[in-house]
């Protein structure tokens, strides 16, 4: 699976519209040196832009935008299926993540000014600040998160 077409598609739109974004998840871990295979492209945007992003990509929309509360996340998000690549765009409004060890829900405050512009798959993109990414992954505590933390040397 080549994530470049989907990555370029979503980032081209966000940057053309001057929409703040933070790439997180496995792609962010790869940008900081992780080697775990990429499952999907995860990013956050300010809530005011969610509906416009959904409208832009309606032909690829496979979920949302809608509220979702699962085992790890409580947020509004949307999902695109662009070719064979999933792209998940989460809203920053009332975003919460669940701590694996305690089951406690934590509000996820996102700071769209705290990022690194790093190359991934031949393109420079806004990656969630490394310290913020590690903290996020420590709370989630899934096996993939623990693997990313190990690969980034932050055990």
SERO-4910 file (N, C-alpha, C, O; in steps of 0.05 Angstrom, whole numbers):
BEGIN
 pado doro    nc1    nc2    nc3   cac1   cac2   cac3    cc1    cc2    cc3    oc1    oc2    oc3
  Unk    A     17    -24      0      0      0      0     18     25      0     35     28     18
  Unk    A     14     42    -19     30     67    -21     13     90    -11     -7     97    -23
  Unk    A     21    102     12      4    123     24      8    150     10     -7    169     16
  Unk    A     27    153     -8     32    179    -20      9    192    -34      4    216    -30
  Unk    A     -6    178    -51    -29    192    -64    -49    203    -44    -58    226    -47
  Unk    A    -56    187    -24    -75    197     -4    -64    219     13    -77    239     19
  Unk    A    -39    217     21    -25    238     37    -25    264     21    -32    285     31
  Unk    A    -16    262     -4    -15    286    -21    -43    298    -25    -46    323    -24
  Unk    A    -63    282    -29    -90    291    -33   -100    307     -9   -110    329    -13
  Unk    A    -98    296     15   -109    310     38    -92    334     45   -104    355     52
  Unk    A    -66    332     45    -49    355     52    -51    377     31    -50    400     38
  Unk    A    -53    370      6    -56    391    -15    -81    408     -8    -80    432    -10
  Unk    A   -103    394     -2   -127    409      5   -124    426     30   -131    450     30
  Unk    A   -114    414     51   -111    429     76    -93    453     73   -100    475     83
  Unk    A    -71    450     59    -53    472     56    -64    493     37    -59    517     41
  Unk    A    -78    485     16    -89    505     -3   -111    522     11   -114    545      4
  Unk    A   -125    510     30   -146    524     45   -135    537     71   -150    549     86
  Unk    A   -109    534     76    -96    545    100   -109    534    125   -114    549    144
  Unk    A   -115    508    126   -127    495    149   -105    483    166    -89    468    157
  Unk    A   -104    491    192    -85    479    210    -90    449    213   -113    440    213
  Unk    A    -68    434    215    -71    405    218    -47    394    233    -26    406    234
  Unk    A    -51    371    246    -29    357    259    -31    328    251    -52    315    257
  Unk    A    -11    317    238    -10    289    233      0    275    258     19    283    271
  Unk    A    -14    253    265     -7    238    290     -6    209    283     -3    202    259
  Unk    A     -8    192    302     -9    163    297     17    152    285     39    162    289
  Unk    A     13    130    270     36    116    259     53    132    239     77    129    238
  Unk    A     39    149    224     54    166    205     73    185    219     95    190    211
  Unk    A     63    197    241     79    215    257    103    199    269    125    209    270
  Unk    A     98    175    279    119    159    290    140    153    268    164    154    274
  Unk    A    131    147    244    151    143    222    167    168    217    191    166    212
  Unk    A    155    191    218    169    216    213    192    220    233    212    232    227
  Unk    A    188    210    258    208    212    279    227    188    279    244    186    297
  Unk    A    224    170    260    243    147    259    231    120    263    246    100    261
  Unk    A    206    118    269    193     92    273    192     76    247    192     88    225
  Unk    A    190     50    250    191     33    226    166     15    224    164     -1    206
  Unk    A    148     18    242    124      1    241    108      7    216    106     30    208
  Unk    A     97    -14    203     81     -9    178     58      9    184     45      8    205
  Unk    A     51     26    165     30     45    167      3     32    162     -1     18    143
  Unk    A    -16     36    181    -43     25    178    -61     46    164    -76     39    146
  Unk    A    -59     71    173    -76     92    161    -62    119    166    -41    120    179
  Unk    A    -73    139    155    -63    167    159    -82    180    178   -106    184    172
  Unk    A    -72    187    202    -88    200    223    -79    229    226    -56    235    226
  Unk    A    -99    247    228    -93    275    233   -116    288    247   -139    279    246
  Unk    A   -110    311    259   -130    327    272   -131    354    259   -111    364    248
  Unk    A   -155    366    259   -159    393    249   -178    408    269   -192    394    284
  Unk    A   -178    434    269   -198    448    284   -227    441    275   -231    438    251
  Unk    A   -245    439    294   -272    431    288   -286    447    266   -302    436    251
  Unk    A   -280    473    265   -294    490    245   -290    481    216   -305    490    199
  Unk    A   -270    464    211   -264    456    184   -274    428    176   -272    420    153
  Unk    A   -284    413    196   -292    385    191   -313    383    168   -309    367    150
  Unk    A   -334    398    169   -354    396    148   -344    403    120   -351    389    101
  Unk    A   -327    423    118   -316    430     92   -298    409     81   -297    403     57
  Unk    A   -283    396     99   -265    374     91   -282    350     81   -275    338     61
  Unk    A   -303    345     96   -321    323     87   -333    328     60   -335    311     43
  Unk    A   -342    353     55   -354    361     30   -333    358      7   -340    349    -15
  Unk    A   -309    367     12   -288    365     -8   -283    336    -17   -280    331    -40
  Unk    A   -283    318      2   -277    290     -4   -300    272     -4   -297    248      0
  Unk    A   -324    282     -9   -348    266     -6   -348    240    -22   -360    220    -14
  Unk    A   -334    240    -45   -334    216    -61   -317    193    -48   -320    170    -56
  Unk    A   -300    200    -29   -284    180    -15   -293    176     14   -281    160     28
  Unk    A   -313    190     22   -322    189     50   -334    162     57   -352    153     44
  Unk    A   -323    150     78   -333    124     87   -345    125    115   -359    106    123
  Unk    A   -341    147    129   -354    151    156   -354    181    162   -335    196    157
  Unk    A   -376    190    173   -378    216    185   -382    239    165   -388    234    141
  Unk    A   -377    263    175   -368    268    201   -390    263    222   -413    271    218
  Unk    A   -382    249    243   -401    242    264   -386    237    290   -362    233    290
  Unk    A   -401    238    312   -389    232    337   -385    202    339   -402    186    331
  Unk    A   -362    194    351   -356    166    355   -344    163    383   -326    178    390
  Unk    A   -354    144    398   -342    138    423   -337    108    423   -355     91    422
  Unk    A   -311    101    423   -303     73    423   -286     67    448   -288     81    468
  Unk    A   -270     47    446   -253     39    468   -231     59    474   -224     63    497
  Unk    A   -221     72    454   -198     91    458   -205    120    453   -192    137    465
  Unk    A   -224    126    436   -229    154    429   -258    162    433   -276    145    430
  Unk    A   -262    187    440   -289    199    442   -286    226    427   -275    245    438
  Unk    A   -295    227    402   -291    251    386   -309    251    362   -323    231    356
  Unk    A   -309    273    348   -322    275    322   -299    271    301   -278    283    303
  Unk    A   -304    253    283   -284    249    262   -298    240    236   -322    234    235
  Unk    A   -281    239    215   -290    228    190   -268    210    179   -245    212    186
  Unk    A   -277    193    161   -258    174    149   -262    174    119   -284    172    109
  Unk    A   -239    175    105   -239    172     77   -226    146     69   -208    137     83
  Unk    A   -236    134     48   -222    111     36   -213    121      9   -228    121    -11
  Unk    A   -188    129      8   -176    140    -17   -159    118    -29   -137    113    -20
  Unk    A   -169    107    -51   -155     83    -62   -156     61    -41   -177     54    -31
  Unk    A   -132     51    -35   -131     30    -14   -121     41     12   -113     25     30
  Unk    A   -121     67     16   -110     80     40   -133     93     56   -148    109     45
  Unk    A   -135     87     82   -153    101     99   -141    127    109   -117    128    116
  Unk    A   -157    148    110   -149    174    121   -170    182    141   -193    184    135
  Unk    A   -161    185    166   -179    192    188   -173    220    198   -150    226    206
  Unk    A   -193    237    198   -190    265    205   -208    270    230   -232    268    229
  Unk    A   -194    276    252   -208    281    277   -211    310    283   -194    327    276
  Unk    A   -233    317    297   -238    344    306   -225    349    333   -223    330    349
  Unk    A   -217    373    338   -206    380    364   -227    386    385   -221    388    409
  Unk    A   -252    389    377   -273    396    396   -281    373    414   -289    351    404
  Unk    A   -279    377    440   -287    356    460   -274    329    455   -286    308    460
  Unk    A   -250    329    444   -235    305    438   -224    293    464   -212    306    480
  Unk    A   -230    267    468   -220    253    491   -207    226    483   -216    214    463
  Unk    A   -187    218    498   -175    192    494   -175    177    520   -174    189    542
  Unk    A   -176    151    519   -178    134    542   -151    122    549   -138    110    533
  Unk    A   -144    125    574   -119    114    584   -122     83    587   -140     74    601
  Unk    A   -104     69    574   -106     40    574   -103     28    602   -117      9    609
  Unk    A    -85     39    618    -79     26    644   -101     31    664   -106     13    681
  Unk    A   -115     54    664   -134     60    684   -163     61    674   -182     59    690
  Unk    A   -167     64    648   -193     67    637   -204     95    639   -226    101    631
  Unk    A   -188    113    650   -196    141    653   -195    156    627   -177    152    610
  Unk    A   -216    173    622   -217    189    599   -201    215    603   -204    227    625
  Unk    A   -186    223    583   -170    248    585   -178    266    562   -180    258    539
  Unk    A   -183    291    568   -188    311    547   -162    314    531   -140    317    543
  Unk    A   -164    314    505   -140    317    488   -140    346    477   -153    352    458
  Unk    A   -124    363    490   -121    390    481   -101    390    459    -78    381    463
  Unk    A   -108    400    436    -90    400    413    -80    428    408    -96    447    407
  Unk    A    -55    431    405    -43    457    399    -32    457    371    -11    444    365
  Unk    A    -46    470    353    -39    469    325    -14    486    318     -6    488    295
  Unk    A     -3    499    338     22    513    333     47    497    342     69    505    338
  Unk    A     42    474    355     64    457    364     66    433    345     53    413    348
  Unk    A     84    436    326     88    415    307    117    418    295    130    438    298
  Unk    A    125    397    282    150    397    267    143    393    238    125    376    232
  Unk    A    155    407    220    151    402    192    173    383    183    197    390    182
  Unk    A    165    358    177    184    337    172    176    323    146    153    323    138
  Unk    A    196    310    133    190    296    109    180    267    115    191    253    131
  Unk    A    158    260    101    148    233    101    139    227     73    124    242     61
  Unk    A    147    204     63    139    196     36    143    218     15    126    222     -2
  Unk    A    166    232     17    173    251     -3    160    279      0    162    295    -18
  Unk    A    147    283     22    133    309     26    137    319     54    137    303     73
  Unk    A    141    345     57    143    357     83    116    364     93    100    378     80
  Unk    A    109    354    117     82    358    129     85    365    158    106    362    170
  Unk    A     62    374    169     62    382    198     56    357    215     35    346    215
  Unk    A     77    350    230     76    327    248     72    336    276     86    355    285
  Unk    A     54    324    291     51    330    319     78    330    333     94    313    329
  Unk    A     82    350    350    107    352    366    113    325    378     96    312    388
  Unk    A    139    318    378    147    291    387    139    286    417    129    265    423
  Unk    A    143    306    434    136    302    462    106    298    465     97    282    481
  Unk    A     90    313    449     61    310    450     52    283    439     34    270    450
  Unk    A     66    274    418     60    248    407     65    226    426     49    207    430
  Unk    A     88    227    440     96    206    459     76    206    482     67    185    491
  Unk    A     68    230    492     49    231    514     22    219    505      9    205    521
  Unk    A     14    225    481    -11    215    470    -11    185    468    -29    171    476
  Unk    A     11    174    458     14    145    455     17    131    482      8    108    485
  Unk    A     29    144    501     31    132    528      3    129    541     -3    109    554
  Unk    A    -14    149    537    -41    147    548    -56    125    534    -69    108    547
  Unk    A    -56    124    507    -70    104    492    -60     76    500    -77     58    504
  Unk    A    -34     72    501    -22     48    511    -29     22    496    -25      0    507
  Unk    A    -38     24    471    -42     -1    456    -15    -13    448      5      1    451
  Unk    A    -15    -37    439     11    -50    432     25    -33    410     49    -30    411
  Unk    A     10    -23    390     22     -7    369     34     19    380     55     28    371
  Unk    A     22     30    401     33     54    413     58     48    429     78     63    428
  Unk    A     58     26    443     82     18    458    105     12    439    128     18    445
  Unk    A     98     -1    416    119     -7    396    130     19    385    155     22    382
  Unk    A    113     39    378    123     64    368    141     78    389    162     88    382
  Unk    A    133     78    414    149     90    435    176     77    437    197     90    440
  Unk    A    176     50    436    202     35    437    219     43    413    243     48    417
  Unk    A    208     44    389    223     50    366    234     79    366    255     85    354
  Unk    A    220     97    380    229    124    382    249    128    405    257    150    411
  Unk    A    255    106    419    275    108    441    265    122    465    281    134    480
  Unk    A    239    121    470    227    136    492    215    118    513    196    125    527
  Unk    A    227     94    517    216     75    536    219     85    564    212     72    583
***
